[in-house]
C-alpha cells in the first residue's frame, strides 16, 4: 500500500471568514432590496387606493350635496306655495269684506240722496 498523498481540494475546504461575511452581506443586501421594493409597491398601491377613495368621497359628497340642495329647494317651493295659498285666501276675504262695505256705502249714499 502506498501512502496517500494529501491533495488540497478547495471545494472541501472551509471558506475563509472574509468570504463568508461577504456572502452573508450580499444575501442581506438582496433581502433588503427585495423588502424595499415590496414596501415601495405596497406604498404605491396604498396611495392609489387613497386617491380612489378621495375621488369617490368627492363624488359622493357632490351627489349628497345636490340631493340636499334639491330637498331644500323643494321644501322652499312647498312653503312658497303655502304662503301663496294663504295670501290668496286672505285677499279673497278682504275683497269680500270690501265688497260688503262698498255695498253698504252705496246703500247709504242712495238713501241719503233719496231722503233729501
C-alpha positions in Angstrom: 0.0 0.0 0.0 1.2 3.3 -0.9 0.7 6.1 1.4 -1.9 8.5 0.2 -0.7 11.9 -0.9 -2.8 14.6 0.6 -4.1 16.9 -2.1 -5.8 20.3 -1.5 -9.4 20.3 -2.6 -10.8 23.8 -2.4 -14.4 22.5 -2.6 -14.0 20.6 0.6 -12.0 23.3 2.4 -14.0 25.7 4.6 -14.4 29.2 3.2 -12.3 31.9 4.5 -14.1 34.0 7.1 -14.0 37.1 5.0 -15.7 35.3 2.1 -18.4 34.0 4.5 -19.0 37.6 5.6 -19.2 38.9 2.1 -21.7 36.2 1.1 -23.8 36.9 4.1 -23.6 40.7 3.4 -24.7 40.1 -0.2 -27.6 37.9 0.9 -28.7 40.6 3.4 -28.5 43.3 0.7 -30.6 41.2 -1.6 -33.2 40.7 1.1 -33.2 44.4 1.9 -33.6 45.3 -1.7 -36.5 42.9 -2.1 -38.2 44.2 1.0 -37.6 47.8 -0.1 -39.2 47.0 -3.4 -42.1 45.3 -1.8 -42.6 48.2 0.6 -42.5 50.7 -2.3 -45.1 48.6 -4.2 -47.3 48.5 -1.1 -46.9 52.2 -0.6 -47.8 52.9 -4.3 -50.9 50.7 -4.0 -51.9 52.4 -0.8 -51.5 55.8 -2.5 -53.6 54.6 -5.5 -56.3 53.3 -3.2 -56.3 56.6 -1.2 -56.7 58.6 -4.4 -59.6 56.4 -5.5 -61.2 56.9 -2.1 -60.8 60.6 -2.3 -62.3 60.7 -5.8 -65.2 58.5 -4.6 -65.8 60.6 -1.5 -65.8 63.8 -3.5 -68.3 62.4 -6.0 -70.5 61.1 -3.2 -70.3 64.5 -1.4 -71.3 66.2 -4.6 -74.3 63.8 -5.1 -75.3 64.2 -1.4 -74.9 68.0 -1.6 -77.0 68.1 -4.8 -79.7 65.9 -3.1 -79.7 68.2 -0.1 -80.0 71.2 -2.3 -82.9 69.7 -4.2 -84.6 68.8 -1.0 -84.2 72.3 0.4 -85.4 73.8 -2.9 -88.5 71.5 -2.9 -89.2 72.5 0.7 -88.9 76.2 -0.1 -91.2 75.7 -3.1 -93.8 74.0 -0.9 -93.6 76.8 1.7 -93.9 79.4 -1.0 -96.9 77.6 -2.4 -98.5 77.5 1.0 -97.8 81.2 1.5 -99.4 82.0 -1.9 -102.5 80.0 -0.9 -102.8 81.8 2.4 -102.3 85.2 0.8 -104.9 84.4 -1.9 -107.4 83.3 0.8 -106.7 86.4 2.8 -107.1 88.6 -0.4 -110.4 87.0 -1.2 -111.6 87.5 2.4 -110.6 91.2 2.3 -112.1 91.6 -1.2 -115.4 90.1 0.1 -115.3 92.4 3.1 -114.5 95.4 0.9 -117.4 94.5 -1.4 -119.7 94.2 1.6 -118.6 97.7 2.8 -118.9 99.1 -0.7 -122.5 97.8 -1.0 -123.3 99.2 2.4 -121.7 102.6 1.4 -123.6 102.7 -1.8 -126.8 101.8 0.0 -126.2 104.7 2.5 -125.3 107.1 -0.3 -128.5 106.2 -2.2 -130.6 106.5 1.0 -129.0 110.0 1.7 -129.8 111.1 -1.9 -133.3 109.7 -1.8 -134.1 111.1 1.7 -133.2 114.7 0.7 
